[in-house]
Amino acid sequence: MYGSLGFRQAAALIAGLVTVSLLAAVPAEAATTLKPAPAAPTLSSVTSSSVKVSWAGISGIGTYRVKWSLKSDFDPAPTPAAFDSSARSGTITGLSPETTYYFQVVGYDADNKTRLTAYGKYASTTTAKAPVIPPPTDPPPTGGSDLRVGTFNLSGANNDGKASGDQQIWADREPVVASQIVAENSDVVGLQEAYQSSGNYPSGAPNQYTDLRNALNAKGKPFEVTDPSKDASRATRIIYNTATLQMDSQGSFKYVNQVSGSTDRFLVWATFTQKASGKRFFFADTHLSPNSATVKKKEWQELIPKIKALNTASLPVISVGDFNTSKFGAEAEAMLPAMKTAGFGDVMNQEYKVNPAKNVRAQTVVNGWINSFNDYRRSIVDYSYTTRHDKVGNGVDWIFATNSLPVKQWKVVIDFNPTTLKINGVIPSDHNMVSSIIALP
């Protein structure tokens, strides 16, 4: 094969070819001379949601990147936190309680673009248990003013015909929906896609929202619908716990702006008195149109002055619903500040295209890094910041409240395995319930 070449010459040629091939396969970054890998960082001040990471300095480094992950191989690749060359420690926040995290420090240039060190060793720790917020007794003690509110898009029972895989029919989902509302000790919940027409409902109820009410009653929770009549507000409804709240007035408003040929959109409202404290508040629920960005924004623009006009007693306001817009949606640029200016801003203080959120109102955040819309996907990796728990998920389901009201907790309600990052059991809806604990003045 090699003609007049001797055996040793042929062997040398083959060895040379192999060497060239291996060199060509080495990535350009790896071929660059890198500084030694940093030592494993020191982890301290571990809480349920944060860890302080400290490391030894390295000469010639412009930026330190702290990477953290749920896996020791850091796969998928996490989004790191960056610190300048003078930093020797940093606190990573937004972590989940009782979860093991792995941390690693890597050196980069001043522009935080070119890696200057080899990948370092990692250190791991498990976050502490979440602070326990005791649920109210049933009924709550006299003088208590904590109000537990929620918003839940149920995924209408009219979608049962296309249910398959992880999307199950309402009869199978209803027990999970009811259990989650009960587990949150909810006082009042805004519902969307609570189908108002007849169907195959487990309790034999005439519609989906009444069927849910019956399921809650069967669990010993005396819930009622503010207006159960079929055509009051189509599939947008409010349910409340009659043991904790007294309804004083209620109504609905059909938006002037609608998408022709699509489901009519409403603002549903009610005023309540909290039985334990005697304190009153105004509660609103809506489901803005997903079919037209122009109409959706106009509906939102109608909502603000309408709430002000309906709230004749100037009560504290809580406004919830499926606004079909995340903080990255175009409508959020104008409407998030408009809500805050009107006096009832987001309970997480989210801003257009800002993530992580600044000056978060909620004192405690649970599962905040997960989006509210799951699209019946069992793996939450596809709709969450699994490696950036300091960020807020890009949910379309919102809770707004009078700016002066203390917000004790904000939560994305979802039952998932923290190791596999998959939802357990039956997925209750294509939206995750969002709940909040708000203190009335």
Residue pairs with C-beta under 8 A, 6 or more apart in sequence:
1 10
2 9
2 10
2 13
5 13
29 115
34 115
34 116
34 117
34 118
35 58
35 60
35 61
35 107
35 116
35 117
35 118
36 117
36 118
37 117
37 118
37 119
37 120
37 121
38 55
38 56
38 58
38 105
38 106
38 107
38 117
38 120
38 121
39 55
39 56
39 120
39 121
40 104
40 120
40 121
40 122
40 123
41 53
41 54
41 55
41 66
41 103
41 104
41 105
41 120
41 122
41 123
42 53
42 54
42 55
42 123
43 51
43 52
43 53
43 54
43 103
43 123
43 124
43 125
44 51
44 52
44 54
45 51
45 52
45 91
46 52
46 125
46 126
46 127
46 128
47 127
47 128
48 95
48 97
48 98
48 127
48 128
48 129
48 130
48 131
49 93
49 94
49 95
49 96
49 97
49 127
49 130
49 365
49 389
50 91
50 92
50 93
50 94
50 95
50 127
51 68
51 91
51 92
51 95
51 101
51 103
51 125
51 127
52 89
52 90
52 91
52 92
53 66
53 68
53 89
53 90
53 91
53 92
53 103
53 105
54 88
54 89
55 64
55 66
55 88
55 89
55 105
56 88
57 88
58 107
58 117
60 116
61 85
61 107
61 108
61 116
61 117
62 84
62 85
62 108
62 109
62 110
62 111
62 112
62 116
63 82
63 83
63 84
63 85
63 107
63 108
63 109
63 110
63 111
63 112
64 82
64 83
64 84
64 85
64 87
64 90
64 105
64 106
64 107
64 108
65 80
65 81
65 82
65 83
65 105
65 106
65 107
65 108
65 112
66 80
66 81
66 82
66 83
66 90
66 92
66 103
66 104
66 105
67 74
67 78
67 80
67 103
67 104
67 105
67 106
68 78
68 80
68 92
68 95
68 101
68 102
68 103
68 104
68 387
69 75
69 76
69 78
69 101
69 102
69 387
70 99
70 100
70 101
70 102
70 386
70 387
70 418
70 421
71 102
72 102
72 122
72 124
74 102
74 104
74 122
76 381
76 386
76 387
77 387
78 387
78 388
79 385
79 387
79 388
80 106
81 90
81 92
81 390
82 108
82 112
83 90
85 110
92 103
92 390
93 389
93 390
94 356
94 365
94 368
94 369
94 388
94 389
94 390
94 391
95 101
95 127
95 389
95 390
96 127
96 367
96 369
96 389
96 418
97 127
97 128
97 129
97 130
98 126
98 127
98 128
98 129
98 130
98 418
99 126
99 127
99 418
100 124
100 125
100 126
101 124
101 125
101 126
101 127
102 122
102 123
102 124
103 122
103 123
103 124
103 125
104 119
104 120
104 121
104 122
104 123
105 120
106 115
106 117
106 119
106 120
107 115
107 116
107 117
108 114
108 115
108 116
109 116
130 364
130 366
131 364
133 364
133 408
133 409
133 437
135 185
136 144
136 146
136 148
136 185
136 244
136 276
138 185
138 243
138 244
139 243
139 244
139 275
139 276
140 146
140 244
140 275
140 276
141 276
142 276
142 277
143 276
143 277
144 276
144 277
145 274
145 276
145 277
145 279
145 439
145 440
145 441
146 408
146 437
146 438
146 439
146 440
147 187
147 188
147 274
147 281
147 318
147 437
147 438
147 439
147 440
148 184
148 185
148 186
148 187
148 188
148 435
148 436
148 437
149 186
149 187
149 188
149 189
149 190
149 283
149 318
149 320
149 399
149 435
149 436
149 438
150 181
150 184
150 186
150 188
150 189
150 190
150 320
150 399
150 413
150 433
150 434
150 435
150 436
151 189
151 190
151 192
151 285
151 320
151 321
151 322
151 397
151 398
151 399
151 433
151 434
151 435
152 177
152 180
152 181
152 189
152 190
152 191
152 192
152 397
152 429
152 431
152 433
152 434
153 191
153 192
153 193
153 287
153 322
153 397
153 429
153 430
153 431
154 170
154 173
154 177
154 191
154 192
154 193
154 194
154 208
154 212
154 429
154 431
155 167
155 170
155 173
155 193
155 429
155 430
155 431
156 193
156 194
156 195
156 208
156 235
157 169
157 170
157 195
157 199
157 200
157 201
157 208
158 195
158 197
158 199
159 167
160 169
160 170
160 199
160 200
163 169
165 376
166 376
166 377
166 378
166 427
167 376
167 427
167 430
168 426
168 427
169 200
170 199
170 200
170 201
170 208
170 211
171 200
171 201
171 202
172 426
173 426
173 427
173 428
173 429
174 201
174 202
174 211
174 212
174 215
175 215
175 426
176 425
176 426
176 427
176 428
177 212
177 215
177 428
177 429
177 433
178 212
178 215
178 216
178 218
178 219
179 219
180 413
180 415
180 428
180 433
181 189
181 216
181 221
181 223
181 433
182 216
182 219
182 221
183 413
184 411
184 413
184 433
184 435
186 241
186 435
187 240
187 241
187 244
187 245
187 274
188 238
188 239
188 240
188 241
188 245
188 270
188 272
188 283
189 238
189 239
189 240
189 433
190 236
190 237
190 238
190 268
190 283
190 284
190 285
190 286
190 320
190 321
191 209
191 212
191 235
191 236
191 237
191 238
191 239
191 285
192 235
192 236
192 285
192 287
192 321
192 322
192 431
193 235
193 287
193 322
194 207
194 208
194 209
194 212
194 235
194 236
194 237
195 207
195 208
195 209
195 235
196 207
196 208
196 209
196 230
196 231
196 234
196 235
197 207
197 230
198 206
198 207
199 207
199 208
201 207
201 208
201 210
201 211
202 211
202 215
203 210
203 211
203 214
203 215
203 218
205 211
205 213
205 214
206 230
207 230
208 235
209 225
209 228
209 235
209 237
209 239
210 225
210 228
212 223
212 239
213 223
213 224
213 225
213 228
213 239
216 222
216 223
216 239
217 223
221 241
221 243
222 241
222 242
222 243
223 239
223 240
223 241
223 242
224 239
224 240
224 242
224 247
225 237
225 238
225 239
226 237
226 238
226 239
226 240
226 247
226 250
226 268
226 270
227 233
227 237
227 250
227 251
227 252
227 268
232 252
232 268
233 252
233 254
233 266
233 268
234 263
234 264
234 266
235 263
235 287
236 252
236 265
236 266
236 268
236 285
236 286
236 287
236 321
237 268
237 285
238 250
238 268
238 269
238 270
238 283
238 285
240 247
240 270
240 272
243 275
244 274
244 275
244 276
245 272
245 273
245 274
245 275
246 272
246 273
246 275
247 270
247 271
247 272
248 270
248 271
248 272
248 273
248 280
249 270
249 271
250 268
250 269
250 270
250 271
251 268
251 269
251 270
251 310
252 266
252 267
252 268
252 269
253 266
253 267
253 268
253 269
253 306
253 310
254 264
254 265
254 266
255 264
255 265
255 266
255 267
255 298
255 299
255 302
255 303
256 302
257 295
257 298
257 299
257 302
258 264
258 265
258 289
258 295
259 289
259 291
259 292
259 295
262 289
262 291
265 286
265 287
265 288
265 289
265 299
266 286
266 287
267 284
267 285
267 286
267 302
267 303
267 306
267 307
268 284
268 285
268 286
269 282
269 283
269 284
269 285
269 307
269 310
270 282
270 283
271 280
271 281
271 282
271 283
271 311
271 313
271 315
272 280
272 281
272 283
273 279
273 280
274 280
274 281
274 440
277 440
279 440
279 441
280 313
280 315
280 316
281 315
281 316
281 317
281 318
281 440
282 307
282 310
282 311
282 313
282 315
282 316
282 317
282 318
283 318
283 319
283 320
284 303
284 307
284 310
284 317
284 318
284 319
284 320
284 321
285 319
285 320
285 321
286 299
286 303
286 319
286 320
286 321
286 322
286 323
287 321
287 322
287 324
288 296
288 299
288 300
288 321
288 322
288 323
288 324
288 325
289 295
289 296
289 299
289 324
290 296
290 324
293 330
293 331
296 323
296 324
296 325
296 331
297 331
297 334
297 335
300 323
300 331
300 335
300 338
301 335
301 338
303 319
304 338
304 339
304 342
307 317
307 319
307 342
307 344
308 342
311 317
316 401
316 402
316 405
316 440
316 441
317 343
317 344
317 400
317 401
317 402
318 344
318 399
318 400
318 401
318 402
318 438
319 339
319 344
319 399
319 400
319 401
320 397
320 398
320 399
320 400
320 434
321 397
321 398
322 396
322 397
322 431
323 331
323 396
323 397
323 398
324 396
325 331
325 332
325 335
325 396
326 332
326 371
326 394
326 395
326 396
327 336
327 350
327 351
327 352
327 353
327 354
327 355
327 392
327 394
328 352
328 353
328 394
329 396
332 352
332 353
333 352
333 353
336 345
336 346
336 350
336 351
336 352
337 351
337 352
339 345
339 346
339 400
340 346
340 403
343 402
343 403
344 400
344 401
344 402
344 403
345 361
345 400
345 401
345 403
346 361
346 398
346 399
346 400
347 361
347 362
347 399
347 400
347 401
347 407
347 410
347 436
347 438
348 357
348 360
348 361
348 362
348 365
348 368
348 392
348 410
349 357
349 358
349 359
349 360
349 361
350 357
350 392
351 357
351 358
355 391
355 392
355 394
356 388
356 390
356 391
356 392
357 392
360 392
361 407
361 410
362 407
362 408
362 409
362 410
362 436
363 406
363 407
363 408
363 409
364 408
364 409
364 410
365 392
365 409
365 410
365 411
366 409
366 410
366 411
366 412
367 411
367 412
367 413
367 414
368 389
368 392
368 393
368 410
368 411
368 412
369 384
369 385
369 386
369 388
369 389
369 390
369 391
369 392
369 393
370 380
370 383
370 384
370 385
370 393
370 412
370 414
370 432
371 383
371 384
371 393
371 394
371 395
371 412
371 432
372 393
372 395
372 396
372 397
372 412
372 431
372 432
372 434
373 383
373 395
373 396
373 397
373 430
373 431
373 432
374 380
374 383
374 414
374 423
374 427
374 429
374 430
374 431
374 432
375 383
375 430
376 427
376 430
377 383
378 422
378 423
378 427
379 421
379 422
380 386
380 414
380 416
380 421
380 422
380 423
381 421
383 393
384 393
384 421
385 391
385 393
386 421
393 412
395 412
395 432
395 434
396 431
397 431
397 432
397 434
398 434
399 410
399 434
399 435
399 436
401 407
401 436
401 438
404 441
405 438
405 439
405 440
405 441
406 438
406 439
407 436
407 437
407 438
407 439
408 437
408 438
408 439
409 435
409 436
409 437
410 434
410 435
410 436
411 434
411 435
411 436
412 432
412 433
412 434
413 432
413 433
413 434
413 435
414 423
414 432
415 423
415 424
415 425
416 422
416 423
416 424
417 424
